[in-house]
Amino acid sequence: MIVVFIVVLVVFGPQKLPELARGLGKLMAEFRKASADFKGAFEEEMREMERQTLQAERKKVAEAAAASAAAVEPAQLPAPIVSEPPATESPVISPVEESVARSSDAPSGTDTETAAVADSHESPNDTRQSA
């Protein structure tokens, strides 16, 4: 590089050397700008091609999924899960009609067995009073 500098200095002289340096600087700047533009355009084109490839792959996958979903019979699909709301109401207890009338008198004879059967069906939590 030193040899080239000495040859240029001898051929062109010291007055033309600054002009040559400016011209060389401008040429190098234009070359760098052109190479950066070319590199940017090339990378942008590569990104666009990759984007198109990904979109094509996604489209193929979506079509394959749609085709496989259409091929599956409805009986093979899992049943949807239906959840029932929690039961917050207490069970309703309805009164049962008794076949034997109650009375404050003690039952006699065959009515004793019927009253005993009726009394055995009452639960211990039953708080009803005889009338």
Disulfide bonds with the S-S distance in Angstrom:
none
